[in-house]
Amino acid sequence: MIKELAYEIMDEMDTVVKDVDEDILRKIFSMIHGAKRIFFQGVGRQLLTIKYFAQRLMHLGYKVYIVGDISCPAIQKGDAFVVVSGTGEEEASLRMAKKCKEIGDISILLVTAAPSSSIGALADITLRLNAPVPTPEEDHTSVQPYGTLFEQGVLFVMDCGMSHYFMDRLGMTLRSGNPIHANLQ
């Protein structure tokens, strides 16, 4: 039973990844690579999934911050704001995206299942993941608990896929070593 469920979950992930727009991924690289600093924001498990990617970027030498952490400075012009929101409607995330627009010259990337959302209307780039993020009014189409497939999609596409793309574009390999990686372990 467990193996069969795992295979079904992998099939679901296959669908999510196949529908990702490669052109959008290349635009994400350009946006992040061109930013002075990158700020990551999400709520709950969605924030946990994007932290993987944020840490990978830090290891590659980018200045990254997690919104809400004690060491997070003020966002400024020339920075990038990466928000993960399955519905694109979380109040805190929307409020922060609006603040970025008020400041001006801050690139906004939304990773979502709902590109036609309030945050989607503010985003410069929207990465749509074809995963259900059901509400109580909608059917649940995944074998996994609510939101899990979307969260796995964020982890798989952004951390696994995008981090390797960044390494390739920066001329790094897995064997290059990483002087920025934590050494207080």
N, C-alpha and C positions, 0 to 999 in steps of 0.2 A: 504494500500500500504506500509506503513512504517513497520508494523509488518511482512508482507510477506518478505520484503527485509531483515529485521533483521534475520528471520529464514533462509533465503538463505545464509546470511553471516555466521551464526552459522554452517550451513552445510559445508561451505568452510573451516572454522576453524577445524571442525571435521576431515576433510581430512588431513589437515596440521599436526595435533597432532597425528593421527593414524600412520603416516609414520615416526615419529621420532624414532631413534634407541636408545633404553634404555641403551645398552652397552656404547654408546657414552656419554650419560648423566652421567653415573657412572664415566667414565674417566674424564669428566669435573669436577666433584666433587673432584676427587683425585688431578687433576692438580691445581685447585684453592686452595684447602685446603693445599697443599704442598708448595705453593708459599709464598715468603716473603711478597710481595705486589702485588696487582692486578691493572692493568691499563686498562681502558675501552676507546675504540675509535670507532667512527662512524661518518657518515656525515648526517646532516639534521635530518629528523624524525627518522632515524635508530638510531642515537645517543640518541635521547630522549627515545626510547624504552628500550635501555640497561641501561640507568641511573636508571630506576626503580630497576633492579636487583643489580646494584652497591650499591644503597642505602640500600637495604635489607642486603647485605653482610656486609656493614659498621655497621648496627644495630646488626649483629651477631658477631662483633668484628674483622672483617678482615680489613686490611689496604687497602683502595681502593682510586683510583685517576681517574679523568676524564681528558684525554689528552686534553690540550688546556685551562683548568682552570688555573687561576693565581697561585693556590697553588699546582700545579702538579710538583713534583720533577723529576729528571732524572731517567729513567728506568735503572735497573742494573741487573747483573747476579743474578739468583734465583727468579726473578720476573716473573709474567705472564702478557701477553698482550692479551686482549680480543677485537677482532675487529668484528664489525657487518657490513657486506657488502653484499647486495643482489646479486650483480653481481660478487663480488670478484675482481673487476677491478678498483675501485676508486683509482686515482693516489696518493692522500695523504695517504690513508690507505696502499697501496702497498709500498710506500716509507718508512713508519714507520715499516712495517713488515720486510722489508729488513734491516733496521737499527737494529732491534732486533736480526736478524741473525748475523749481523756484530759484535755486542757486544758479542753474544754467551750466552748460558745457560739461555735463556729467553724462557719460554713456550709460544707458540702462539696458541690461540683458534680462529678459524674463524666460525662465525655464518652466514650462507649464503644460497642462493637458487642455487648457482653455485659452487659445490665443485671442479670441474675441471677448476678452474680459476687461475690467476696469484698468488693471495694471498693464494688460496688453496694449491698450490704447495709448499708454504713456511710454512704452518700451521702444527703444531704437532697434533692437533685435529681439525676436521672439523665437525660441526653440520649442517647437511643439513635440511632445512625446505622446504617441498614440496609446494611452493607457487610461483606463477608467478611473475617474476620481468622483465616485458617486456621492450624491446627496441623499438624504432620507427619501426624497421624492422619486429618485431614479433607481432603475434596476442595477444590480451589481453583476458585472459580467466576468469577473476574474475568480479563479478558485482560491485566491488569497484574500486575507482581510482587507478592509477598505484602505485604499491608498497605497498598499504595499507594492503593487506592480509599478506604479508611477515612481515611487521612491527607488525601486531597483533600477528603473530606467535611468533616473538621474545619476545614480552611482555608476552604472555600466557605461553610459554614453559619455558623461562628463569626466569621471575619474579614470576609468579604464581606457576609453577611446581617445578623448581629448588630450589627456596627459601624454600619451604616446605620440600623438600628432604634434604637440608642442615640442617634445624631445626631438622628434625628427626634424622639424623646422629649425630648431636651435642647434642642430648638428650634434646632439647628445645621444649616447647609447646607454643601455642598461649597465654596461661594463665601465662607463666613464668615471664612476665614482661620484660622490656628492659631498663636497666639503661643507655644505649648509645643513645636511641631515643632522638630526639631533645626536649629540654625543654624551649627554648626561642621562644615560639609561642604566 
